[in-house]
Amino acid sequence: MARRIAICVGLSVALAAASPDVTHAQTAQAVLQAAAQAMGTNTLRCVTYTGAGYVGLVGQNYDIRDDWARVELASFTRTINFEQRAAREERVIRQGSYPARGGGGIPIQGEQRQIQLVSDKFAWNVQGTNTVPQPAAAELRQLDLWLNPHGFIKAAMAPGANPILITRYESGALGGLSSVPMRRLNIISITVLGKYRVNGTINDQNLVERVQTWIPNPVRGDMNQEGEYSQWRDVSGVKFPGNFHHHTDWDDETQPPNYNGGHNSLTFNVKDLRVNDCGEPITVPQEAQKATIPPVQVQTTKLAEGVYYLAGQSHHSVAVEFRDFTVLVEAPQNEPRALAVIEATYKAIPNKPIRYVVNSHHHFDHLGGIRTAFHEGATIVTHHSNRDFYKQEVLTYAPRTLEPDRLSLHPPTEFAEGYQLETIQMKGTISDGTRNLDIYYVQGSPHAEGMVMAYLPRERILIEADIFTPPAAGAQMPATPPPAAVNLYDNIRAYRLDVQTIAPLHGRVVPFAEFLKFIGKSGTN
């Protein structure tokens, strides 16, 4: 036995001597230099590429288990000037042949043109002839300059980048099948903008085939962001991918149970490519240079005794007073918005805790404040179909390193004891014996499965989100009413609700008669 052990040890040493660890044989700089030479990165100052494909609307899937809702990317043009640290991106999107359900303005009427720019620490959009500053978007747009193959190599080779090299084997998406050959890949890891860990996967042809990082999201915390690059071509000595495929959130819907399947956020094939045709530098408009992130504001309007409309720039909430507590309908967007809404609620209804927060649906812009509301002591009320995602993926102890919130920094005792959620199937009621707030499942909604609306029967006020958004006062009514608004009318009739006022969580409060006119109905419900 001792002799057999000695032979095994000797064989192990011999194998180790014959097959040195590639990780130690190479350096990060050597791998980067080989990739830069193979791709022509050192000669690339700027690039413009155009293409077409689809866009996935992140956080806007129809069912919690679906992929992100998609629209057609009719055209896509992006110019990146690496030396200027600037980019201009123009998209034209339309509904195309994709299902007309889900969020983000679906179904899109006609075509929509979106123009976004970034230059160093400034970001802005262009709408017609108008400059629209986007100071809150500047950091992520700057980060995006380096989340492409050439941008990543340039960032990793920059002074002070301190790249780290690791190697791994993988067999691709089919993973682990013996018929799939495993590839050894180099992964270069760097930190960008002082906080974002970015990993670039370099294959045996010295091409960057994947760039991955995490970005902050109020619903998902540190959320995966990655691009996969293939179908490479050579243009004027520069190699460039012909296909871009991006994920936002993890591609793990094949790993049951599936609480949230959204991940595919952008795919397009490159149709035209120009290298080092830089044109005029991008000039930062004065409006963008002077812009700062505006403070969160809440405008409080009393709708009825003990009922307050808490309006914001785009997303609203409603606070309802009960005998010993308060109910908040919707905690949207993010923690700063939720904190402002909570403060406004306490100002309108002092000395009563927020016991419940009614969540209309799972879309991220309406879900981003529920962690903050729960930290405040509220129980989240939502549709039963949302339960697993909220409990397993949203209201959790998962680390949030990029933008920590109150729940991650100061978790309450009740966090792990299961009291944070109550769900309804068709109808639920919050009551103290003197006032009722009824919560109804919106049947057949084209906007989102698991949608709920709230109704105050005594005040005859209906509270809803994303189903009916009133146009500006005096605006022309649509020739064809949106399907979601027609569906709202059908639900009101099915539940026999006597509505006098609609308090939308976008737009403005309107009398029910205006809603009927909007959808082309007359009389009462």
BALUMBA-302457 format. One record per residue (C-alpha): residue number from 1; x, y, z. Coordinates in steps of 0.2 Angstrom, whole numbers. Example, Ala and Ser with C-alpha at 12.3 -4.5 7.8 and 13.67 -1.06 7.14 Angstrom:
2
num, xx, yy, zz
1, 62, -22, 39
2, 68, -5, 36
// end
This chain:
525
num, xx, yy, zz
1, 0, 0, 0
2, 14, 12, 4
3, 22, 8, -12
4, 6, 11, -22
5, 4, 28, -13
6, 22, 33, -17
7, 19, 29, -36
8, 3, 39, -36
9, 12, 54, -28
10, 27, 52, -40
11, 15, 52, -55
12, 6, 67, -49
13, 22, 77, -48
14, 27, 71, -65
15, 10, 77, -73
16, 12, 93, -64
17, 29, 96, -71
18, 23, 91, -89
19, 8, 102, -89
20, 11, 119, -81
21, -4, 129, -76
22, -8, 141, -90
23, -15, 153, -77
24, 3, 156, -70
25, 11, 154, -87
26, 2, 169, -94
27, -1, 187, -87
28, -16, 198, -89
29, -6, 210, -99
30, 0, 197, -111
31, -18, 191, -114
32, -24, 209, -117
33, -10, 213, -129
34, -14, 197, -139
35, -32, 202, -140
36, -28, 220, -144
37, -17, 214, -158
38, -30, 201, -165
39, -44, 214, -164
40, -35, 229, -170
41, -40, 238, -154
42, -24, 249, -153
43, -28, 257, -170
44, -47, 260, -166
45, -51, 278, -161
46, -70, 278, -165
47, -83, 267, -173
48, -100, 269, -180
49, -111, 253, -183
50, -129, 251, -188
51, -141, 236, -187
52, -158, 230, -183
53, -166, 217, -171
54, -177, 218, -156
55, -177, 227, -139
56, -182, 219, -123
57, -191, 231, -111
58, -182, 227, -94
59, -194, 224, -80
60, -209, 225, -91
61, -213, 207, -94
62, -232, 202, -96
63, -231, 187, -84
64, -218, 186, -70
65, -211, 171, -78
66, -210, 178, -96
67, -195, 185, -104
68, -195, 204, -105
69, -208, 211, -117
70, -201, 214, -134
71, -203, 227, -148
72, -195, 228, -165
73, -178, 237, -167
74, -181, 244, -184
75, -165, 253, -184
76, -150, 255, -173
77, -135, 267, -175
78, -122, 270, -162
79, -106, 280, -163
80, -93, 278, -150
81, -78, 290, -149
82, -66, 281, -136
83, -54, 295, -136
84, -68, 308, -131
85, -76, 295, -120
86, -92, 299, -129
87, -106, 291, -138
88, -122, 294, -148
89, -135, 281, -150
90, -151, 282, -160
91, -165, 269, -160
92, -181, 267, -170
93, -193, 255, -162
94, -210, 249, -167
95, -222, 235, -162
96, -218, 224, -176
97, -224, 206, -175
98, -221, 204, -156
99, -236, 201, -145
100, -245, 217, -140
101, -245, 214, -121
102, -234, 219, -107
103, -228, 236, -101
104, -218, 251, -108
105, -231, 258, -119
106, -236, 242, -128
107, -243, 242, -141
108, -232, 255, -149
109, -242, 266, -161
110, -232, 269, -177
111, -213, 272, -174
112, -204, 280, -160
113, -186, 288, -162
114, -175, 288, -147
115, -158, 298, -147
116, -147, 297, -132
117, -129, 304, -129
118, -116, 304, -117
119, -99, 313, -116
120, -89, 310, -100
121, -100, 314, -85
122, -114, 322, -95
123, -129, 313, -103
124, -144, 320, -112
125, -157, 315, -125
126, -163, 324, -140
127, -182, 325, -144
128, -185, 335, -160
129, -175, 351, -158
130, -175, 350, -139
131, -161, 345, -127
132, -167, 334, -112
133, -153, 333, -99
134, -152, 316, -91
135, -140, 318, -76
136, -146, 302, -67
137, -141, 292, -82
138, -124, 299, -85
139, -114, 286, -75
140, -122, 270, -83
141, -120, 277, -100
142, -102, 281, -97
143, -100, 263, -90
144, -108, 256, -106
145, -94, 264, -116
146, -83, 250, -109
147, -95, 235, -110
148, -91, 231, -128
149, -76, 221, -135
150, -65, 235, -140
151, -70, 247, -125
152, -66, 233, -113
153, -49, 230, -120
154, -45, 249, -119
155, -52, 250, -101
156, -42, 235, -96
157, -26, 242, -104
158, -27, 259, -97
159, -15, 265, -83
160, -20, 260, -66
161, -33, 247, -72
162, -24, 233, -63
163, -32, 218, -73
164, -33, 201, -65
165, -32, 185, -75
166, -41, 169, -72
167, -45, 154, -83
168, -59, 142, -83
169, -67, 128, -94
170, -84, 129, -101
171, -95, 120, -113
172, -107, 133, -117
173, -126, 135, -114
174, -128, 116, -116
175, -116, 114, -101
176, -110, 97, -95
177, -115, 86, -110
178, -101, 74, -114
179, -104, 77, -133
180, -100, 96, -131
181, -81, 100, -131
182, -75, 110, -116
183, -66, 126, -120
184, -53, 134, -110
185, -56, 153, -108
186, -47, 168, -101
187, -56, 180, -90
188, -49, 197, -87
189, -57, 206, -72
190, -56, 225, -69
191, -65, 239, -60
192, -73, 253, -70
193, -77, 270, -64
194, -71, 265, -47
195, -85, 253, -42
196, -91, 242, -56
197, -83, 224, -57
198, -82, 220, -76
199, -77, 203, -83
200, -72, 200, -101
201, -71, 183, -108
202, -57, 180, -121
203, -58, 165, -132
204, -44, 155, -140
205, -44, 167, -155
206, -40, 181, -144
207, -58, 189, -147
208, -68, 196, -133
209, -84, 186, -134
210, -93, 191, -118
211, -92, 206, -106
212, -101, 205, -90
213, -104, 217, -75
214, -118, 221, -62
215, -128, 237, -62
216, -139, 244, -47
217, -158, 241, -48
218, -170, 245, -34
219, -180, 228, -37
220, -166, 216, -41
221, -151, 224, -32
222, -135, 220, -40
223, -142, 215, -57
224, -132, 206, -70
225, -128, 215, -86
226, -119, 206, -100
227, -116, 207, -119
228, -112, 192, -130
229, -103, 195, -146
230, -101, 183, -161
231, -100, 183, -181
232, -84, 193, -181
233, -79, 202, -197
234, -63, 212, -202
235, -65, 230, -208
236, -49, 240, -212
237, -39, 229, -200
238, -51, 230, -186
239, -61, 215, -181
240, -79, 218, -175
241, -94, 207, -170
242, -108, 206, -182
243, -120, 200, -169
244, -124, 209, -152
245, -134, 199, -139
246, -137, 207, -122
247, -144, 201, -106
248, -151, 211, -91
249, -154, 200, -76
250, -148, 182, -76
251, -153, 169, -90
252, -158, 156, -78
253, -176, 152, -82
254, -172, 134, -86
255, -167, 132, -68
256, -184, 128, -59
257, -193, 135, -50
258, -194, 150, -61
259, -199, 166, -52
260, -193, 179, -65
261, -188, 174, -83
262, -184, 191, -90
263, -166, 193, -97
264, -165, 196, -116
265, -164, 215, -117
266, -156, 219, -134
267, -151, 209, -150
268, -146, 215, -167
269, -136, 211, -182
270, -124, 223, -188
271, -128, 229, -206
272, -115, 243, -209
273, -99, 247, -200
274, -87, 262, -201
275, -71, 263, -192
276, -60, 279, -188
277, -73, 290, -197
278, -75, 301, -181
279, -83, 316, -189
280, -86, 331, -178
281, -83, 329, -159
282, -99, 327, -148
283, -102, 344, -140
284, -111, 345, -123
285, -125, 357, -123
286, -126, 370, -110
287, -142, 363, -103
288, -134, 346, -100
289, -118, 354, -92
290, -129, 364, -80
291, -142, 350, -76
292, -142, 342, -59
293, -153, 327, -53
294, -169, 335, -47
295, -175, 332, -29
296, -189, 320, -27
297, -206, 330, -24
298, -223, 325, -19
299, -238, 335, -22
300, -252, 330, -9
301, -271, 333, -14
302, -285, 328, -3
303, -298, 318, -14
304, -310, 314, 1
305, -310, 314, 20
306, -294, 303, 24
307, -290, 300, 6
308, -274, 309, -2
309, -267, 308, -19
310, -248, 309, -18
311, -242, 315, -35
312, -225, 314, -42
313, -216, 319, -58
314, -222, 302, -66
315, -228, 290, -53
316, -241, 293, -40
317, -248, 285, -24
318, -264, 286, -14
319, -264, 286, 5
320, -280, 280, 14
321, -283, 284, 32
322, -291, 270, 44
323, -295, 271, 62
324, -278, 265, 69
325, -267, 264, 53
326, -264, 270, 35
327, -264, 260, 19
328, -253, 266, 5
329, -258, 261, -13
330, -242, 259, -23
331, -224, 262, -18
332, -216, 265, -35
333, -199, 268, -43
334, -185, 267, -30
335, -181, 271, -12
336, -179, 290, -13
337, -197, 291, -20
338, -204, 279, -7
339, -196, 288, 7
340, -203, 305, 0
341, -220, 297, -1
342, -219, 289, 16
343, -215, 306, 23
344, -229, 315, 14
345, -241, 301, 21
346, -236, 305, 39
347, -238, 323, 36
348, -256, 321, 29
349, -260, 307, 41
350, -250, 309, 57
351, -247, 297, 71
352, -253, 282, 62
353, -242, 268, 55
354, -242, 263, 37
355, -249, 245, 40
356, -251, 240, 22
357, -245, 244, 5
358, -255, 238, -10
359, -244, 234, -25
360, -253, 236, -42
361, -242, 224, -52
362, -224, 217, -54
363, -217, 229, -67
364, -201, 236, -60
365, -206, 255, -60
366, -221, 250, -49
367, -211, 238, -38
368, -196, 248, -34
369, -201, 255, -17
370, -209, 240, -9
371, -193, 235, 0
372, -192, 252, 8
373, -211, 251, 13
374, -208, 234, 21
375, -194, 241, 30
376, -206, 255, 37
377, -216, 241, 44
378, -229, 238, 30
379, -236, 222, 24
380, -236, 221, 5
381, -253, 216, -3
382, -252, 210, -21
383, -259, 196, -32
384, -256, 178, -28
385, -246, 176, -44
386, -232, 188, -38
387, -229, 179, -22
388, -215, 168, -26
389, -205, 182, -35
390, -208, 195, -22
391, -204, 183, -7
392, -189, 174, -15
393, -181, 187, -26
394, -186, 205, -20
395, -189, 204, -1
396, -173, 195, 3
397, -157, 197, 12
398, -147, 196, -4
399, -132, 208, -4
400, -134, 225, -12
401, -116, 232, -14
402, -119, 245, -28
403, -134, 255, -20
404, -138, 248, -3
405, -155, 252, 3
406, -162, 252, 21
407, -168, 234, 20
408, -151, 228, 16
409, -142, 239, 28
410, -154, 238, 43
411, -165, 222, 41
412, -179, 221, 54
413, -183, 206, 65
414, -198, 202, 55
415, -189, 200, 39
416, -187, 181, 40
417, -203, 177, 48
418, -215, 177, 33
419, -226, 192, 38
420, -221, 203, 24
421, -234, 197, 11
422, -252, 195, 9
423, -260, 190, -7
424, -277, 190, -16
425, -284, 179, -29
426, -300, 188, -35
427, -304, 200, -22
428, -298, 206, -5
429, -303, 219, 8
430, -294, 230, 20
431, -306, 236, 34
432, -307, 243, 51
433, -326, 242, 53
434, -328, 260, 47
435, -320, 260, 30
436, -317, 247, 17
437, -303, 247, 3
438, -307, 233, -9
439, -294, 226, -20
440, -299, 217, -36
441, -289, 206, -48
442, -290, 214, -66
443, -295, 200, -76
444, -288, 198, -94
445, -277, 213, -93
446, -266, 215, -108
447, -253, 225, -98
448, -248, 212, -85
449, -254, 196, -77
450, -257, 198, -58
451, -263, 216, -60
452, -274, 223, -46
453, -284, 239, -44
454, -291, 247, -28
455, -308, 254, -24
456, -316, 264, -11
457, -334, 260, -11
458, -340, 274, 0
459, -331, 287, -9
460, -333, 279, -26
461, -315, 281, -30
462, -306, 269, -41
463, -286, 268, -40
464, -277, 260, -55
465, -260, 260, -63
466, -255, 258, -81
467, -273, 253, -87
468, -279, 270, -90
469, -268, 285, -91
470, -278, 301, -95
471, -272, 312, -109
472, -268, 330, -105
473, -283, 341, -102
474, -290, 347, -119
475, -280, 334, -129
476, -288, 325, -143
477, -296, 308, -138
478, -289, 293, -147
479, -297, 286, -163
480, -296, 269, -156
481, -296, 267, -137
482, -281, 257, -130
483, -285, 239, -126
484, -280, 240, -108
485, -293, 255, -105
486, -307, 244, -113
487, -302, 230, -102
488, -303, 241, -87
489, -321, 246, -92
490, -325, 227, -94
491, -318, 224, -76
492, -328, 238, -69
493, -344, 231, -76
494, -340, 213, -71
495, -337, 218, -53
496, -352, 230, -53
497, -342, 245, -46
498, -351, 261, -45
499, -336, 273, -50
500, -337, 291, -49
501, -319, 296, -49
502, -303, 288, -56
503, -287, 291, -47
504, -273, 285, -60
505, -256, 281, -53
506, -250, 290, -69
507, -257, 307, -76
508, -271, 316, -66
509, -287, 312, -57
510, -302, 312, -68
511, -321, 310, -66
512, -328, 293, -73
513, -337, 302, -86
514, -321, 308, -94
515, -315, 289, -94
516, -331, 284, -103
517, -328, 297, -116
518, -310, 291, -118
519, -315, 274, -123
520, -330, 280, -133
521, -344, 275, -121
522, -358, 286, -115
523, -369, 286, -100
524, -364, 277, -84
525, -356, 261, -80
// end
